[in-house]
């Protein structure tokens, strides 16, 4: 397994985790101080949009690396 495959797996997993946190908002994770800082800065909808965009971008990057 080469480094690009490992990076692609990491990016796909990170993208899925970001999408899960952004869309499901689990209380244990949503209550963390870093996410609450984003909520105060961007608002709740802005934080959700940021996490979804970040999740989709990393997921797309991971899938792209798999195709190389």
Phi, psi and omega in degrees: 000125182269176186292327180292325178292319178296317178296320179296317178297316178299316181295320179295315179295319178295320178297317178295323178294318178296318178296320179297313181294320182291323185267323183270334182049061178296136187300322182296324182269320183295335181276358180295149187295325180294317179291324177293329173296318175295322179296318178292324182282313187256345189088167183291316180294321179296321178293318178297316180297318179299315181293322179293316179295316177298318179296316180293322180293316180289325176296316178295320178295320178294317179294321178299318180293329176295330183280346180287000000 
